[in-house]
Each structure stands twice: as structure tokens, then as C-alpha cells.
């Protein structure tokens, strides 16, 4: 049976950590190991992990690190991942995996001829795992590199990738200060060179609580309020373009011609309104919904992106 390694980053996660790890150890797919990197926790997270390791010898390895932040922590996990595994899963510290999560992913990825990544929606749940709704909603358009440059639709904790994908990611060392999130970077890289498989059926219970790094349990009004607040906070930062430039610096020379052309069009300077209108005419980039796509075009026109 092909080996699967789960890559988990922890930080002050003692409250829900044991429940998450147990849901991994109880997976229907049995050839699973866990590599945990603790990102400098100040609570009892490391003690909880060590107790679980004692009860499950040979299944879990712990790396105790300094506080680097979630993005850099996951990149370190990739660098230290098991070179003999066939598949790799990202994992958060406070969710619960459905029992067939890994089995479904492995089954889907076996059809990939080369570089491949699998991801799904999630079942949002409250603090006590009571179901709220499926999130995010099914995508309106296909996954692609042209989508990934301006929108992340892949929830990191649902991601499973094959070894070719992992090798692609560790072949370069990006400046994580220029990345929006590790899962966004992964979506961009794999969609550029391989196959991204999406399944709208959830594979995990995504717990919503006060300490979530991100969350999907918001009303439509609150969602747009958050977008506007983010717009005001980051106006002038051009975060999407910074991430795209970082990608171009590392992988641009490996892209096929049309993808490279679209990447270069996106990152070039557009000082005049005429240049921005011309860009929109040539661009193949898109966000998933019609509304989000109009927002993208508007932000280009006002030179926010």
C-alpha cells in the first residue's frame, strides 16, 4: 500500500488537537504517518502531542520549532517530509477529518499521470461539531492557473498532493513574505504544471471558533464588509501582483507560452486607464462567480491590482 504522510502545523492548539489527530489515526486508509511541526506554542500543545506519540509509537514525528507563522511552518514541513511517501496532506490543528478523507484522495490521485493535487469543500461545524453548512459553495468555473493568479479556492486542510507535486514545491524556496497563504501558492504551482482535482463533497469538519486563522461561517453582508476592510487596509500593496511576481521569478521559465504570456500581462505596470482597459481585453484571468469577476475587473480599473 502506498504511504501517505500528513503534514500538521500546530500553535497553541491544545483544546482540539487530540480530536484532530485521532481522526487521522482512525482513517479507513491505514498506511498513514503524521509529521507535526510545532510553531513555538506557549500552552500545553507539545505535551499533548508527546502523550499521543507514546500511545502510537512509530506513527507520529514531532519537530519543535520557533514561531515562524503558519505559511513558513507549512513550507518547513514540506522540506522535512518523507521522501518515500507517495502522497502528502496538509492538516490544521482544530478540525476533524471524515473517515474516508485520505482514501478518497488517494483514489482520485491515482488517475493523475504526473503532478496532481486533490481538494474538496468542507462541512462547517461549530465548537461542538454541530453541522452548519457546506463551505465553500460549489465552484461555477473550472480550476485553472488563470483562476489561481487572482483567487484561491483550495482550502489547505483538504489538500492532498502526490509526490511529483511535493517535489515541484520543494524545488524552489519562495520568499514567504510575498505569499498570501501557503495553500494559495500550492494551488498556483500545481495548476500551472499539473492537474488539480476538485470534489464538492466535504472530507472534513471545519470547526469554527474564536481562534480560527480563517473561517467560512459568515453572512453575505459580513463577507463583503471583510472584503472592503481588506481593500482599505491593503490599498497600494498589490498583494496579488507580488505573489504572481514571486511565482514568475521561480517558475516563469518553465511555463508553457500562453500561461507565461498571461502571467507577464498580469504583473506588468499599467499606469494609464487606457493600459488597464487594454489589459482587461487581453486577460484570461477570472474569479469563480460573476460578482467576484466584476469586482476583479473593477479593482484592475482603479489600479488596485
C-alpha positions as CSV (number, residue, x, y, z in Angstrom):
1,X,0.0,0.0,0.0
2,X,1.3,3.5,-0.9
3,X,2.4,5.6,2.0
4,X,0.6,8.8,3.0
5,X,2.2,11.5,5.2
6,X,0.1,14.1,7.0
7,X,1.8,17.5,7.5
8,X,0.4,19.3,10.5
9,X,1.4,22.7,11.9
10,X,0.4,23.4,15.5
11,X,0.4,26.6,17.6
12,X,-1.3,26.9,21.0
13,X,-3.7,24.2,19.8
14,X,-4.2,22.1,23.0
15,X,-8.0,22.5,23.0
16,X,-8.9,20.4,19.9
17,X,-5.6,18.8,18.9
18,X,-6.2,15.3,20.2
19,X,-9.6,15.0,18.5
20,X,-8.0,16.0,15.2
21,X,-5.1,13.6,15.5
22,X,-7.4,10.7,16.4
23,X,-9.5,11.4,13.3
24,X,-6.3,10.9,11.3
25,X,-5.2,7.7,13.1
26,X,-8.7,6.2,12.5
27,X,-8.7,6.8,8.7
28,X,-10.0,4.0,6.5
29,X,-6.7,4.2,4.6
30,X,-4.2,2.6,7.0
31,X,-0.8,3.4,5.7
32,X,-0.6,6.9,7.2
33,X,2.0,8.7,9.3
34,X,2.0,12.2,10.7
35,X,4.7,14.8,10.7
36,X,4.0,17.7,13.2
37,X,5.8,20.9,13.4
38,X,5.0,23.0,16.4
39,X,5.4,26.7,15.7
40,X,6.6,27.7,19.2
41,X,3.5,27.0,21.2
42,X,3.2,28.6,24.7
43,X,0.4,26.3,26.0
44,X,0.4,22.5,26.5
45,X,0.3,21.6,22.8
46,X,3.7,19.9,22.8
47,X,2.8,17.9,26.0
48,X,-0.5,16.7,24.3
49,X,1.4,15.6,21.2
50,X,4.0,13.7,23.2
51,X,1.3,11.8,25.1
52,X,-0.3,10.8,21.8
53,X,3.1,9.7,20.4
54,X,3.6,7.5,23.4
55,X,0.3,5.7,22.7
56,X,1.0,5.4,19.0
57,X,4.7,4.5,18.5
58,X,6.1,4.8,15.0
59,X,3.1,6.8,13.7
60,X,3.9,10.4,14.6
61,X,7.1,12.5,14.4
62,X,7.3,15.9,16.2
63,X,9.5,18.8,15.2
64,X,9.7,21.6,17.8
65,X,10.4,24.9,16.1
66,X,10.4,28.6,16.7
67,X,7.5,30.8,15.9
68,X,7.6,31.4,12.1
69,X,3.9,31.8,11.3
70,X,1.6,29.4,9.5
71,X,2.9,29.9,6.0
72,X,6.5,29.3,6.7
73,X,5.7,26.5,9.1
74,X,4.0,24.5,6.3
75,X,6.9,25.2,3.9
76,X,9.3,23.7,6.5
77,X,7.0,20.7,6.8
78,X,7.3,20.1,3.1
79,X,11.0,20.4,3.3
80,X,11.2,17.8,6.1
81,X,8.6,15.5,4.6
82,X,9.2,11.8,4.0
83,X,10.8,11.3,0.6
84,X,9.5,7.7,0.4
85,X,5.8,8.6,0.7
86,X,3.5,8.7,-2.3
87,X,1.0,11.3,-1.1
88,X,1.1,14.3,1.3
89,X,-1.8,16.0,3.2
90,X,-1.9,19.4,4.8
91,X,-3.6,19.4,8.1
92,X,-4.8,22.1,10.6
93,X,-4.9,21.5,14.4
94,X,-8.5,22.0,15.3
95,X,-10.7,20.2,12.7
96,X,-11.9,16.7,12.4
97,X,-11.4,14.5,9.3
98,X,-14.1,12.3,7.9
99,X,-13.0,8.7,8.0
100,X,-12.6,8.3,4.2
101,X,-10.8,11.6,3.6
102,X,-7.4,10.1,2.7
103,X,-8.9,7.1,0.9
104,X,-11.0,9.3,-1.4
105,X,-8.0,11.5,-2.2
106,X,-5.6,8.6,-3.0
107,X,-8.2,7.0,-5.2
108,X,-8.6,10.3,-7.2
109,X,-4.9,11.0,-7.5
110,X,-4.1,7.5,-8.8
111,X,-5.6,8.7,-12.1
112,X,-3.0,11.5,-12.4
113,X,-0.3,10.8,-14.9
114,X,2.1,13.3,-13.3
115,X,1.8,16.2,-10.9
116,X,-1.5,16.2,-9.1
117,X,-3.4,17.8,-6.2
118,X,-6.9,16.9,-4.8
119,X,-9.0,19.2,-2.7
120,X,-12.6,19.4,-1.5
121,X,-15.2,21.6,0.2
122,X,-15.7,21.3,4.0
123,X,-18.5,20.8,6.4
124,X,-18.6,23.9,8.6
125,X,-19.3,22.9,12.2
126,X,-19.5,24.8,15.5
127,X,-17.3,24.4,18.6
128,X,-19.1,21.1,19.4
129,X,-19.1,19.7,15.8
130,X,-22.7,20.5,15.1
131,X,-23.1,20.9,11.4
132,X,-23.7,24.4,10.0
133,X,-23.3,24.2,6.2
134,X,-21.1,23.0,3.3
135,X,-18.4,25.6,2.6
136,X,-17.4,26.9,0.1
137,X,-20.2,26.6,-2.3
138,X,-19.5,24.5,-5.5
139,X,-17.4,26.4,-7.9
140,X,-19.0,27.9,-11.0
141,X,-16.0,27.6,-13.2
142,X,-13.1,25.1,-13.6
143,X,-9.9,25.1,-11.6
144,X,-7.0,26.6,-13.5
145,X,-3.8,28.6,-13.4
146,X,-5.8,31.6,-14.8
147,X,-8.1,31.4,-11.7
148,X,-5.3,30.8,-9.3
149,X,-3.4,34.0,-10.0
150,X,-6.3,36.1,-8.7
151,X,-8.3,33.8,-6.4
152,X,-7.6,30.9,-4.0
153,X,-10.4,28.3,-4.0
154,X,-8.5,25.5,-2.4
155,X,-8.9,25.0,1.4
156,X,-5.4,24.0,2.6
157,X,-6.6,21.4,5.2
158,X,-8.4,19.5,2.4
159,X,-5.4,19.3,0.1
160,X,-3.7,16.1,-0.8
161,X,-0.9,16.0,-3.3
162,X,1.2,13.3,-5.0
163,X,5.0,13.1,-4.7
164,X,5.5,14.9,-8.1
165,X,3.6,17.9,-6.7
166,X,5.5,17.8,-3.5
167,X,8.8,17.7,-5.4
168,X,7.8,20.6,-7.5
169,X,7.0,22.7,-4.4
170,X,10.3,21.9,-2.6
171,X,12.4,22.5,-5.8
172,X,12.2,26.3,-5.1
173,X,12.3,28.4,-2.0
174,X,9.9,31.3,-2.2
175,X,10.1,34.4,-0.1
176,X,7.0,33.7,2.1
177,X,6.7,37.5,2.8
178,X,5.4,37.7,-0.8
179,X,2.8,34.9,-0.4
180,X,-0.7,35.4,0.6
181,X,-1.1,31.8,2.0
182,X,0.6,28.5,1.6
183,X,-2.4,26.8,0.1
184,X,-2.8,29.6,-2.5
185,X,0.8,29.2,-3.6
186,X,0.2,25.4,-3.9
187,X,-2.9,25.9,-6.0
188,X,-1.0,28.3,-8.3
189,X,2.0,25.9,-8.7
190,X,0.1,22.7,-9.3
191,X,-2.5,24.3,-11.6
192,X,0.5,25.7,-13.7
193,X,2.2,22.4,-14.2
194,X,-0.2,19.6,-13.3
195,X,-3.8,18.5,-12.6
196,X,-6.0,19.9,-9.9
197,X,-8.9,17.7,-8.9
198,X,-11.9,19.2,-7.0
199,X,-14.6,17.3,-5.3
200,X,-17.6,19.3,-3.9
201,X,-18.3,16.6,-1.3
202,X,-16.7,17.5,2.0
203,X,-13.9,15.5,3.5
204,X,-13.5,17.2,6.9
205,X,-15.4,19.0,9.6
206,X,-14.1,22.6,9.6
207,X,-14.5,23.8,13.2
208,X,-15.5,27.5,13.7
209,X,-14.3,29.1,16.9
210,X,-12.7,32.3,18.1
211,X,-9.1,31.3,17.3
212,X,-9.5,30.3,13.7
213,X,-6.9,31.7,11.4
214,X,-9.5,31.8,8.6
215,X,-13.2,30.8,8.5
216,X,-16.1,30.5,6.2
217,X,-19.1,31.0,8.6
218,X,-20.0,34.5,7.5
219,X,-23.1,36.1,6.1
220,X,-23.0,37.7,2.6
221,X,-23.0,41.2,4.1
222,X,-20.2,40.3,6.5
223,X,-18.3,38.7,3.7
224,X,-18.4,41.9,1.7
225,X,-17.6,44.1,4.7
226,X,-14.5,42.0,5.2
227,X,-13.5,42.4,1.6
228,X,-13.9,46.2,1.9
229,X,-11.9,46.3,5.1
230,X,-9.2,44.3,3.4
231,X,-9.3,46.6,0.4
232,X,-8.8,49.7,2.6
233,X,-6.1,48.0,4.7
234,X,-4.0,46.8,1.7
235,X,-4.7,49.5,-0.8
236,X,-1.5,50.1,-2.7
237,X,0.2,46.9,-1.6
238,X,-0.7,45.0,-4.8
239,X,-0.5,41.6,-2.9
240,X,-1.8,39.6,-5.8
241,X,0.8,41.0,-8.1
242,X,3.6,40.5,-5.5
243,X,2.7,36.8,-5.2
244,X,2.5,36.5,-9.0
245,X,5.9,38.1,-9.4
246,X,7.3,35.7,-6.8
247,X,5.9,32.8,-8.9
248,X,7.3,34.3,-12.1
249,X,10.8,34.6,-10.5
250,X,10.9,30.9,-9.6
251,X,8.8,29.1,-12.2
252,X,8.2,31.5,-15.1
253,X,10.9,30.0,-17.3
254,X,9.2,26.6,-17.0
255,X,5.7,27.8,-18.1
256,X,4.2,27.0,-21.5
257,X,3.9,30.0,-23.8
258,X,0.3,31.1,-23.2
259,X,0.4,30.8,-19.4
260,X,3.6,32.8,-19.4
261,X,2.1,35.4,-21.6
262,X,-0.9,35.8,-19.2
263,X,1.4,35.9,-16.2
264,X,3.5,38.6,-17.8
265,X,0.5,40.6,-18.8
266,X,-0.8,40.4,-15.2
267,X,2.4,41.6,-13.5
268,X,3.3,44.4,-15.8
269,X,2.8,48.0,-14.8
270,X,-0.4,49.6,-16.1
271,X,-0.2,53.3,-15.3
272,X,-2.9,54.8,-17.5
273,X,-6.6,53.9,-17.7
274,X,-6.1,53.0,-21.4
275,X,-3.5,50.5,-20.4
276,X,-5.8,49.0,-17.8
277,X,-8.7,48.7,-20.3
278,X,-6.3,47.1,-22.8
279,X,-5.2,44.6,-20.2
280,X,-8.8,43.6,-19.4
281,X,-9.4,43.0,-23.1
282,X,-6.4,40.6,-23.3
283,X,-6.7,38.9,-19.9
284,X,-7.8,35.3,-19.4
285,X,-7.8,35.6,-15.6
286,X,-11.0,35.1,-13.8
287,X,-12.6,34.6,-10.4
288,X,-15.3,31.9,-9.8
289,X,-18.5,33.8,-9.6
290,X,-19.9,36.6,-11.9
291,X,-19.9,39.0,-9.0
292,X,-16.4,38.2,-8.0
293,X,-15.2,38.6,-11.6
294,X,-16.8,42.1,-11.8
295,X,-15.0,43.0,-8.6
296,X,-11.7,41.8,-10.1
297,X,-12.2,44.0,-13.2
298,X,-13.2,47.0,-11.1
299,X,-10.0,46.6,-9.0
300,X,-7.9,46.5,-12.1
301,X,-9.6,49.6,-13.4
302,X,-8.8,51.6,-10.2
303,X,-5.3,50.3,-10.3
304,X,-5.7,48.3,-7.0
305,X,-4.4,45.1,-8.7
